[in-house]
Amino acid sequence: MTNDAEEIVRAMLGIQDPVSIKAEERHKQSRASEFFNAEEEDLVNAYLCIPVREKQPHFDSLFEFLINVRRYANAYQESGELWKAFGDCEAPQLVNIQMDAERHTGRLAIARFTREKLVELSQDPRQKMWAEFYIPRLDSLEGKIMVLLFTDDEKSQVFGFPFDVMLTSEPNNVDEQQAPTNTSDSR
């Protein structure tokens, strides 16, 4: 483990008020690309080196969430499951993976949202803000691409801190799957 791994973990966990920071700045401050490309063992060891007195109440749950996001994203890349299920769309799409559902059902809840579906949802006052937040993100992309949105709404409510990560995934020409690209828009 290196000191750099500890700095990466601290950056991911220590970002203040991530909702009010612009996506580019949040991505830069959080060192998200480095986090999602580092060796898991290095990240875990780095986290364990952070003294308990320095950890905020949400750190344990957030670190666990982020490690699980890495694991799921890599598993989906290896299996091609999401591209097999949703690869019929030639335009950018949002795939929401609700990780909190697993605590109650033993399964993740996964839903696909095309731009058209998000526009439709924006007409519903209960969904308006959520849908309008993601429409520009899809509009900023081109071609066959998935924005994988990992969320844990329960943990977000408990800690008052957003438990969400966006990664992009593109199919490759060989078998319609490719490793998620780490353009995380969270932390």
N, C-alpha and C positions, 0 to 999 in steps of 0.2 A: 504494500500500500504506500502511496506517496502523499506528501502534503497537498499536492494538487487535488487528489481525490477528496480530501477533507474540505478544501476550499470549494470544490464543485458542489458537494453535499450541502455545505453551509449556504451557498448561494441559492440552491433550489429551495431550501427550507426557510431561509431568512428574508426573502423578499417581502417588503412591507406594502400593504394595500395594493395587491396585484390588479384589482379591478380597475383602478383609476389610472394605471400606467398604460401608455400606448403599447400595442403588441410588440413592436420592434424593440422598444426599450426594455420591456419585460423579458423578452427572449434573451437579449444581451446580458441583462443583470442576472438572470437566473442560471445562465450557462447550460441551458436545457440541452443543446446539441451534445455538449460534452457529457452530460449526465446520461443521456440515452445511448451514447456510444462507448461509455466506459465499461470496464469489466464489473459485473455485479459483485463479485467478491470484494473488490477494492472499495466499492461504494458502501457495502455493508460494514466492512472493517472501519472505514472512515466514520460512518455514523456511530459506531460503537465507541469511537475515540472521543466523541463530543461529550464533555462532562454533563452529567444530569442537571446540574444547576444552570447550565446555559440553554437547556432545551425548553421551548415554550410548550404549553399544553397540547397543541396540535401536532407537534413534530413527530411523535411516534406513529400516529395514524397517517399523517401525510407521507412519511417515508415509506411505510408499508404500502400505501396506495400507489406511490410512484414506482416502487419496485414491481408491484403487480401489473401496472400498466406496461412496463417494459416486457414482462413475461408474456402477457396476453398479446401484445403487438408482435413480438417475435414468433409466438405460436401461430398467430393468424398468418404471418408471412410464410412460415414453413408449411402450413397445411393448405394455404390458398383458400380457406373456408369462406372468407368474406368476399373474395373475388368470384368464387363459384356461386355464391348466393346473390350477389349484387352486381356482378361484372357486366350486366347487360346494358348499363347506362353509359353512353358515350360522352356525357358532360360531367363536370364536377358534381359530386354528391356528398352529403354528410351522413355518416354512419355513427349513430349514438350508441355507445356501449355503456349501459347503466350497471355499474359494478355493485351498487347497493342491493340490487335485486337478488344477487347471489346469496346474501345472508338470509333471505326469507324463503327462497325457492330452490336454492342449490344450483341455479342457472343464471347466467347473465341475461339481461333484457337488451335486445339489439333491435334497433329500428333504423331504417333508411329514410332519408329526406332529400328529395331532389329540390332544385331551386323552385320549381312550380309548387311543390308541396309546402315549402316554407312560405311562399307568397300566400297560399291558401290559408295556412295557419296564422299568418299575420293579421287576418281579418277577425280572428277570435281574440277578444280582449285579454283572455287568460294566457294566450300563447304569443301575443303580439310582440312583446319586448324580446322574448327568446328567439323567435323566428327572424325578426329584423336584425338581430345581432349577427346571425350566421349568413344571411343573404349576401352581404358584401364580401364575406370571406370566400364564398363559392364564386362570386363574380370576379374575384381577383385571380382565379385559377382558370386554366384552359385544358381542354381535352379530357381524357379518361383518367380521372383521379378521384380518390376517396379521401375525405377529411375524416379521420377516425377521432371521434370525440368521446373520450373516456370520462365518465362522471360518477360521483358518489354524492348524491343530494343529501342523504342522511348525515354524512360526516360534515358536509358544508353547513347544514343547519346547526349541528351540535357545536361546531367550533367557530362559526361565523367567518369562515375562510373558504374560498372556492377550492373544492376538490375536483378539478377538471384539467384535462390535458388534451390538446389537439395535436395529432400527428398526421402527416399525409402519406398515402400509399398509392403507388402506381403499378399497373400490371407490367410484366415484361413480355416480350414477344414469344418467349418459349412456352410458358405455361400460365400466363395471366396472373402471375403473382410476383411481388418484389418486396424487399424489406421496406418497412415504413421509413419514410424520410423524416428526419427529425426537425420539423419546423414547428415545434411546440409553441403554442400561443398561451401557455399558462405558466404559472409560477413566476 
